[in-house]
Amino acid sequence: MRLIQHDDLFIRHFQTKEWPFELHNHNHFELIFIHHGEGTHQLNGETFRYAGPCVYALAPEDEHIFFIEQETKFTVLKFTNVYLGQQLQAAAKELWEQRFQQLIVATRSHGAPAAMPEALARIGSVMLVIAAEWTLHPVPSNEGVLHLIRGVLAMLAELPTETEQGPQRSVALTQAMHYIHTHIASPEQLQLEVMAPALQMGKARLQGLFKQELGTSVRDYINEYKSRQIENKLRYSDMSIKEIAVRYGFGDLSHLNKFFRKMKGINPRSYRAQLKSGEDA
């Protein structure tokens, strides 16, 4: 099931004992704040426990459903890819897009950041103000709501994350991941010989962090994150493929094509064409 939204912003605020939607994905992004309650969240075929307060950031292709065990209060912000960047210059638009993409990664499995209940409670208070403002003036052009949402994302960006199970991610790994997310468009900054000194550690320790805590190499993590960013650009932006190549530091289209085909098994142009044919079907 796919939920279609045509407005740039829509907000739901409700408390329930049963999630009112079937398993679904969307044509928009979502920020789901859980004020209180317990249960499980099925996300892309995997099931994770949740306990409020916590937050999930979802991309349009994410398929999910909640199974509520204890009555739960939700505030759900649903917005298109152009909403956060409206009225901003290109660099500022990229900043807000990057912040939300980082939040998607951070909350992928466990409604993170779960290690800061006091901070999440404060953010929850702002979410209640957003919901109240939306009730009074429920239109996407509500500038007060826009600035409040940007404030929430900025607050969330400052919080550490932890895995749902197992030990908390080390500060060093969190810093390394943040470095990668920040410099994903600059390949020269993502070489081990540049990253390690910037993070004040040796190359062997940096590699070991990713292997031990994430079960992957630094290079594989970078490639997976970059391919997801490119995939989202192909899906949800009107950037040309040449512009995407420049945006992510590829010397020319052939290098982007080679990278994307290696990661996804298809070239970017064909991938976008398939998406368009699916929408037109």
ZAMARGU-4260 file (C-alpha; in steps of 0.2 Angstrom, whole numbers, plus 5000, padded with zeros to 4 digits):
<rodrens>
0) 5000/5000/5000 | 5007/5017/4995 | 5000/5033/5004 | 5000/5048/4992 | 5001/5066/4998
5) 5001/5081/4986 | 5003/5095/4999 | 5021/5099/5004 | 5017/5097/5022 | 5003/5088/5032
10) 5004/5084/5051 | 4994/5071/5061 | 4994/5071/5080 | 4984/5057/5089 | 4984/5045/5103
15) 4979/5027/5100 | 4978/5009/5105 | 4979/5003/5087 | 4989/5009/5073 | 4976/5016/5060
20) 4986/5012/5044 | 4990/4996/5035 | 5008/4991/5030 | 5013/5005/5018 | 5026/5017/5011
25) 5024/5035/5004 | 5028/5048/4991 | 5035/5059/5005 | 5047/5060/5020 | 5041/5057/5038
30) 5047/5062/5055 | 5037/5052/5068 | 5039/5057/5086 | 5032/5045/5099 | 5028/5054/5115
35) 5024/5039/5126 | 5019/5021/5123 | 5026/5004/5119 | 5026/4991/5105 | 5035/4986/5090
40) 5039/4995/5074 | 5040/4984/5058 | 5052/4993/5046 | 5057/4986/5029 | 5054/4969/5034
45) 5063/4970/5051 | 5054/4972/5068 | 5061/4983/5082 | 5054/4987/5099 | 5050/5005/5103
50) 5046/5015/5119 | 5043/5033/5120 | 5050/5046/5119 | 5058/5041/5103 | 5059/5047/5085
55) 5059/5039/5068 | 5064/5048/5051 | 5058/5039/5036 | 5061/5040/5017 | 5047/5038/5005
60) 5053/5020/5000 | 5052/5014/5018 | 5038/5002/5021 | 5032/5001/5039 | 5018/4998/5052
65) 5017/5000/5071 | 5010/4986/5082 | 5005/4995/5098 | 5005/4986/5115 | 5003/5001/5126
70) 4993/5016/5121 | 5004/5027/5111 | 5004/5046/5107 | 5011/5051/5090 | 5015/5067/5081
75) 5019/5063/5063 | 5026/5076/5051 | 5024/5072/5033 | 5033/5083/5020 | 5039/5083/5002
80) 5058/5084/4997 | 5056/5103/4993 | 5048/5108/5010 | 5063/5110/5021 | 5073/5120/5008
85) 5060/5133/5003 | 5065/5151/5003 | 5083/5146/5005 | 5099/5147/4994 | 5106/5131/4986
90) 5119/5128/5000 | 5106/5130/5014 | 5094/5118/5005 | 5108/5105/5004 | 5111/5107/5023
95) 5093/5104/5028 | 5092/5089/5016 | 5109/5082/5023 | 5103/5084/5041 | 5087/5074/5037
100) 5096/5061/5028 | 5108/5059/5043 | 5093/5057/5054 | 5086/5043/5043 | 5102/5034/5045
105) 5103/5037/5064 | 5085/5031/5067 | 5085/5017/5054 | 5082/5003/5066 | 5078/5009/5084
110) 5069/5025/5085 | 5086/5034/5090 | 5092/5044/5098 | 5086/5034/5113 | 5100/5038/5125
115) 5094/5056/5129 | 5077/5055/5137 | 5078/5072/5144 | 5082/5080/5128 | 5069/5070/5119
120) 5056/5076/5131 | 5061/5094/5127 | 5059/5090/5109 | 5043/5082/5112 | 5037/5098/5119
125) 5041/5107/5103 | 5032/5094/5093 | 5016/5098/5104 | 5018/5116/5099 | 5020/5111/5081
130) 5004/5101/5082 | 4995/5115/5090 | 5000/5128/5077 | 4995/5116/5063 | 4978/5114/5071
135) 4976/5133/5071 | 4983/5136/5054 | 4984/5119/5044 | 4993/5125/5028 | 5010/5121/5021
140) 5014/5140/5020 | 5013/5141/5039 | 5031/5149/5042 | 5030/5147/5061 | 5028/5128/5059
145) 5042/5128/5046 | 5054/5136/5058 | 5049/5125/5072 | 5052/5109/5062 | 5069/5115/5057
150) 5073/5119/5075 | 5068/5101/5079 | 5079/5094/5066 | 5093/5105/5072 | 5091/5098/5090
155) 5090/5080/5085 | 5106/5082/5075 | 5115/5087/5091 | 5110/5071/5100 | 5121/5055/5100
160) 5113/5038/5094 | 5114/5021/5101 | 5110/5004/5094 | 5094/4995/5100 | 5104/4980/5106
165) 5122/4978/5111 | 5134/4991/5117 | 5132/5010/5113 | 5141/5016/5098 | 5158/5023/5103
170) 5160/5042/5102 | 5174/5039/5090 | 5163/5029/5078 | 5149/5042/5079 | 5161/5056/5075
175) 5168/5046/5060 | 5150/5043/5054 | 5146/5061/5055 | 5162/5066/5046 | 5157/5054/5032
180) 5140/5061/5031 | 5146/5079/5031 | 5160/5076/5017 | 5150/5063/5006 | 5151/5075/4992
185) 5170/5077/4993 | 5179/5061/4989 | 5196/5068/4992 | 5191/5071/5010 | 5185/5053/5012
190) 5202/5045/5009 | 5209/5035/5024 | 5225/5045/5024 | 5214/5061/5026 | 5200/5055/5037
195) 5211/5047/5050 | 5221/5063/5054 | 5205/5073/5054 | 5198/5061/5067 | 5214/5061/5077
200) 5217/5042/5075 | 5227/5030/5065 | 5220/5022/5049 | 5221/5004/5057 | 5210/5010/5072
205) 5198/5019/5060 | 5196/5003/5050 | 5194/4993/5066 | 5180/5004/5073 | 5169/5001/5058
210) 5173/4982/5057 | 5170/4979/5076 | 5155/4990/5078 | 5146/4990/5062 | 5153/4974/5054
215) 5158/4983/5038 | 5173/4992/5031 | 5175/5011/5030 | 5175/5011/5011 | 5159/5000/5010
220) 5150/5011/5023 | 5155/5026/5012 | 5149/5018/4996 | 5132/5012/5003 | 5129/5029/5011
225) 5133/5038/4994 | 5123/5026/4984 | 5108/5029/4995 | 5110/5048/4993 | 5111/5047/4974
230) 5096/5035/4974 | 5086/5048/4983 | 5092/5062/4971 | 5086/5051/4957 | 5069/5048/4965
235) 5065/5064/4973 | 5074/5078/4965 | 5074/5086/4947 | 5093/5087/4946 | 5100/5081/4930
240) 5111/5065/4931 | 5126/5077/4926 | 5122/5088/4941 | 5121/5073/4952 | 5138/5067/4946
245) 5145/5084/4950 | 5136/5085/4967 | 5145/5069/4973 | 5162/5072/4966 | 5162/5061/4951
250) 5174/5067/4937 | 5161/5063/4923 | 5145/5053/4920 | 5155/5037/4916 | 5162/5036/4933
255) 5145/5039/4941 | 5137/5026/4929 | 5151/5013/4934 | 5148/5017/4953 | 5129/5016/4952
260) 5129/5000/4942 | 5141/4992/4954 | 5130/4996/4969 | 5113/4994/4961 | 5115/4984/4946
265) 5108/4997/4934 | 5114/5014/4927 | 5106/5030/4934 | 5097/5035/4918 | 5088/5018/4917
270) 5085/5018/4936 | 5076/5035/4934 | 5066/5029/4919 | 5060/5014/4928 | 5054/5025/4942
275) 5045/5036/4930 | 5037/5021/4921 | 5031/5014/4937 | 5023/5031/4942 | 5014/5032/4925
280) 5008/5014/4925
</rodrens>
